[in-house]
Amino acid sequence: MTRPCASCGKEMDESAAYCPACGKATATPADEPPQGAPGSVPAGLQNNLAGALSYLWITAIVFLLIEPYNRDRFVRFHAFQALFHGLAWIVGNIVLTLLPFIGWSLLPLWSLLMFVLAIIAAVKAYQNESWQIPVVGPFAQKQV
């Protein structure tokens, strides 16, 4: 039985320790990790994508509950920041709704500001940056 060399791709005997074409040492099948084992291609989302998806709020809760994301400081920071940002957004909406006329006129601007902050934070998370949203960012940093 033959298998391809990992270095040059030429066919060689399955039990060969060195490739006859390029001379490089080959890994025996016993040395190779099985599919899905630690050390093979990682399953799941990369940290930057998980951090960006945290700003959908429900996914922030999911990432704080499941492994390996709940142990990753980068993902935890963005998940907590997204939750605190969402909470601030809701509280701001309630306060502005209770204020007649002035609050009602500022409510669209508040919602636009909070939406833009969430988009900026998600983009920064996707770029592997730990950008802090003003006011809620330090609270998220303390939770990590």
Short mmCIF file of the C-alpha atoms (twelve columns), coordinates in Angstrom:
data_MODEL
# 
_entry.id   MODEL 
# 
loop_
_atom_site.group_PDB 
_atom_site.id 
_atom_site.type_symbol 
_atom_site.label_atom_id 
_atom_site.label_alt_id 
_atom_site.label_comp_id 
_atom_site.label_asym_id 
_atom_site.label_seq_id 
_atom_site.Cartn_x 
_atom_site.Cartn_y 
_atom_site.Cartn_z 
_atom_site.pdbx_PDB_model_num 
ATOM 1   C CA . MET A 1   0.000   0.000  0.000  1 
ATOM 2   C CA . THR A 2   1.234   3.510  -0.768 1 
ATOM 3   C CA . ARG A 3   0.617   6.991  0.592  1 
ATOM 4   C CA . PRO A 4   1.640   10.478 -0.551 1 
ATOM 5   C CA . CYS A 5   4.599   12.256 1.004  1 
ATOM 6   C CA . ALA A 6   3.471   15.192 3.135  1 
ATOM 7   C CA . SER A 7   6.355   17.306 1.841  1 
ATOM 8   C CA . CYS A 8   6.514   16.679 -1.912 1 
ATOM 9   C CA . GLY A 9   3.349   14.659 -2.635 1 
ATOM 10  C CA . LYS A 10  5.101   11.738 -4.343 1 
ATOM 11  C CA . GLU A 11  3.753   8.255  -3.690 1 
ATOM 12  C CA . MET A 12  5.835   6.114  -1.325 1 
ATOM 13  C CA . ASP A 13  5.515   2.924  0.649  1 
ATOM 14  C CA . GLU A 14  3.258   3.238  3.704  1 
ATOM 15  C CA . SER A 15  5.939   1.928  6.064  1 
ATOM 16  C CA . ALA A 16  8.734   4.190  4.698  1 
ATOM 17  C CA . ALA A 17  10.451  6.405  7.268  1 
ATOM 18  C CA . TYR A 18  11.921  8.703  4.576  1 
ATOM 19  C CA . CYS A 19  10.518  9.820  1.242  1 
ATOM 20  C CA . PRO A 20  12.549  8.295  -1.627 1 
ATOM 21  C CA . ALA A 21  11.933  11.389 -3.792 1 
ATOM 22  C CA . CYS A 22  12.767  14.264 -1.418 1 
ATOM 23  C CA . GLY A 23  14.486  12.444 1.460  1 
ATOM 24  C CA . LYS A 24  12.443  14.082 4.206  1 
ATOM 25  C CA . ALA A 25  11.350  12.135 7.264  1 
ATOM 26  C CA . THR A 26  7.717   11.136 7.150  1 
ATOM 27  C CA . ALA A 27  5.241   10.748 9.946  1 
ATOM 28  C CA . THR A 28  4.012   7.257  10.418 1 
ATOM 29  C CA . PRO A 29  0.245   6.779  10.738 1 
ATOM 30  C CA . ALA A 30  0.716   6.180  14.478 1 
ATOM 31  C CA . ASP A 31  2.329   9.650  14.793 1 
ATOM 32  C CA . GLU A 32  -0.570  11.435 13.130 1 
ATOM 33  C CA . PRO A 33  -3.396  12.586 15.382 1 
ATOM 34  C CA . PRO A 34  -6.831  11.192 14.584 1 
ATOM 35  C CA . GLN A 35  -9.408  13.524 13.062 1 
ATOM 36  C CA . GLY A 36  -10.938 15.815 15.674 1 
ATOM 37  C CA . ALA A 37  -8.229  15.114 18.262 1 
ATOM 38  C CA . PRO A 38  -6.274  17.897 19.963 1 
ATOM 39  C CA . GLY A 39  -3.486  19.026 17.692 1 
ATOM 40  C CA . SER A 40  -5.492  18.506 14.521 1 
ATOM 41  C CA . VAL A 41  -7.428  21.257 12.756 1 
ATOM 42  C CA . PRO A 42  -9.400  23.126 15.449 1 
ATOM 43  C CA . ALA A 43  -13.156 22.808 15.352 1 
ATOM 44  C CA . GLY A 44  -15.444 25.775 15.934 1 
ATOM 45  C CA . LEU A 45  -15.101 29.476 15.393 1 
ATOM 46  C CA . GLN A 46  -11.927 31.467 15.578 1 
ATOM 47  C CA . ASN A 47  -11.683 33.923 18.459 1 
ATOM 48  C CA . ASN A 48  -12.024 37.045 16.339 1 
ATOM 49  C CA . LEU A 49  -15.245 35.798 14.747 1 
ATOM 50  C CA . ALA A 50  -16.638 34.679 18.107 1 
ATOM 51  C CA . GLY A 51  -15.835 38.115 19.567 1 
ATOM 52  C CA . ALA A 52  -17.582 39.870 16.687 1 
ATOM 53  C CA . LEU A 53  -20.637 37.605 16.913 1 
ATOM 54  C CA . SER A 54  -20.924 38.401 20.616 1 
ATOM 55  C CA . TYR A 55  -22.460 41.738 19.702 1 
ATOM 56  C CA . LEU A 56  -25.635 39.891 18.673 1 
ATOM 57  C CA . TRP A 57  -26.219 39.562 22.481 1 
ATOM 58  C CA . ILE A 58  -27.751 36.074 22.479 1 
ATOM 59  C CA . THR A 59  -24.489 34.665 21.146 1 
ATOM 60  C CA . ALA A 60  -22.646 36.532 23.919 1 
ATOM 61  C CA . ILE A 61  -24.558 34.467 26.473 1 
ATOM 62  C CA . VAL A 62  -23.851 31.280 24.518 1 
ATOM 63  C CA . PHE A 63  -20.121 32.055 24.312 1 
ATOM 64  C CA . LEU A 64  -20.004 32.653 28.062 1 
ATOM 65  C CA . LEU A 65  -21.558 29.233 28.671 1 
ATOM 66  C CA . ILE A 66  -19.775 26.889 26.250 1 
ATOM 67  C CA . GLU A 67  -16.192 25.711 26.095 1 
ATOM 68  C CA . PRO A 68  -13.586 26.722 24.869 1 
ATOM 69  C CA . TYR A 69  -14.943 30.263 24.445 1 
ATOM 70  C CA . ASN A 70  -15.751 30.771 28.125 1 
ATOM 71  C CA . ARG A 71  -12.051 30.344 28.969 1 
ATOM 72  C CA . ASP A 72  -10.725 32.694 26.284 1 
ATOM 73  C CA . ARG A 73  -10.089 36.205 27.644 1 
ATOM 74  C CA . PHE A 74  -10.641 37.886 24.264 1 
ATOM 75  C CA . VAL A 75  -14.043 36.270 23.690 1 
ATOM 76  C CA . ARG A 76  -15.086 36.796 27.322 1 
ATOM 77  C CA . PHE A 77  -14.206 40.499 27.122 1 
ATOM 78  C CA . HIS A 78  -16.286 41.053 23.997 1 
ATOM 79  C CA . ALA A 79  -19.163 38.943 25.323 1 
ATOM 80  C CA . PHE A 80  -19.333 40.909 28.578 1 
ATOM 81  C CA . GLN A 81  -18.918 44.219 26.755 1 
ATOM 82  C CA . ALA A 82  -21.744 43.289 24.388 1 
ATOM 83  C CA . LEU A 83  -24.033 42.368 27.293 1 
ATOM 84  C CA . PHE A 84  -23.252 45.565 29.206 1 
ATOM 85  C CA . HIS A 85  -23.690 47.593 26.021 1 
ATOM 86  C CA . GLY A 86  -27.078 45.981 25.411 1 
ATOM 87  C CA . LEU A 87  -28.123 46.668 28.991 1 
ATOM 88  C CA . ALA A 88  -27.078 50.334 28.669 1 
ATOM 89  C CA . TRP A 89  -29.005 50.555 25.393 1 
ATOM 90  C CA . ILE A 90  -32.184 49.215 27.030 1 
ATOM 91  C CA . VAL A 91  -31.868 51.434 30.119 1 
ATOM 92  C CA . GLY A 92  -31.252 54.477 27.913 1 
ATOM 93  C CA . ASN A 93  -34.337 53.663 25.842 1 
ATOM 94  C CA . ILE A 94  -36.468 53.358 28.984 1 
ATOM 95  C CA . VAL A 95  -35.199 56.633 30.456 1 
ATOM 96  C CA . LEU A 96  -35.657 58.545 27.195 1 
ATOM 97  C CA . THR A 97  -39.136 57.082 26.713 1 
ATOM 98  C CA . LEU A 98  -40.165 58.329 30.154 1 
ATOM 99  C CA . LEU A 99  -39.061 61.898 29.357 1 
ATOM 100 C CA . PRO A 100 -41.775 63.594 27.286 1 
ATOM 101 C CA . PHE A 101 -40.830 65.582 24.198 1 
ATOM 102 C CA . ILE A 102 -37.059 65.975 24.790 1 
ATOM 103 C CA . GLY A 103 -36.523 62.309 25.517 1 
ATOM 104 C CA . TRP A 104 -38.762 61.261 22.654 1 
ATOM 105 C CA . SER A 105 -36.851 63.476 20.240 1 
ATOM 106 C CA . LEU A 106 -33.467 62.160 21.469 1 
ATOM 107 C CA . LEU A 107 -34.501 58.498 21.335 1 
ATOM 108 C CA . PRO A 108 -33.662 58.003 17.614 1 
ATOM 109 C CA . LEU A 109 -30.244 59.598 18.098 1 
ATOM 110 C CA . TRP A 110 -29.583 57.399 21.143 1 
ATOM 111 C CA . SER A 111 -30.520 54.265 19.213 1 
ATOM 112 C CA . LEU A 112 -28.357 55.280 16.264 1 
ATOM 113 C CA . LEU A 113 -25.388 56.017 18.542 1 
ATOM 114 C CA . MET A 114 -25.698 52.666 20.313 1 
ATOM 115 C CA . PHE A 115 -26.073 50.801 17.016 1 
ATOM 116 C CA . VAL A 116 -22.961 52.484 15.578 1 
ATOM 117 C CA . LEU A 117 -20.982 51.668 18.748 1 
ATOM 118 C CA . ALA A 118 -22.016 48.010 18.480 1 
ATOM 119 C CA . ILE A 119 -20.949 47.864 14.813 1 
ATOM 120 C CA . ILE A 120 -17.592 49.522 15.544 1 
ATOM 121 C CA . ALA A 121 -16.957 47.140 18.452 1 
ATOM 122 C CA . ALA A 122 -17.855 44.102 16.332 1 
ATOM 123 C CA . VAL A 123 -15.536 45.218 13.528 1 
ATOM 124 C CA . LYS A 124 -12.713 45.860 16.012 1 
ATOM 125 C CA . ALA A 125 -13.279 42.405 17.538 1 
ATOM 126 C CA . TYR A 126 -13.087 40.850 14.067 1 
ATOM 127 C CA . GLN A 127 -9.767  42.675 13.587 1 
ATOM 128 C CA . ASN A 128 -8.473  41.066 16.843 1 
ATOM 129 C CA . GLU A 129 -8.565  44.353 18.770 1 
ATOM 130 C CA . SER A 130 -9.907  44.768 22.297 1 
ATOM 131 C CA . TRP A 131 -11.463 48.190 21.739 1 
ATOM 132 C CA . GLN A 132 -13.432 49.426 24.739 1 
ATOM 133 C CA . ILE A 133 -16.792 51.089 24.341 1 
ATOM 134 C CA . PRO A 134 -16.814 54.237 26.503 1 
ATOM 135 C CA . VAL A 135 -18.354 53.735 29.959 1 
ATOM 136 C CA . VAL A 136 -19.187 49.994 29.606 1 
ATOM 137 C CA . GLY A 137 -15.753 48.837 28.407 1 
ATOM 138 C CA . PRO A 138 -14.020 49.160 31.811 1 
ATOM 139 C CA . PHE A 139 -16.811 47.139 33.459 1 
ATOM 140 C CA . ALA A 140 -16.315 44.377 30.894 1 
ATOM 141 C CA . GLN A 141 -12.557 44.443 31.457 1 
ATOM 142 C CA . LYS A 142 -13.099 43.867 35.194 1 
ATOM 143 C CA . GLN A 143 -15.253 40.811 34.488 1 
ATOM 144 C CA . VAL A 144 -12.589 39.133 32.401 1 
# 
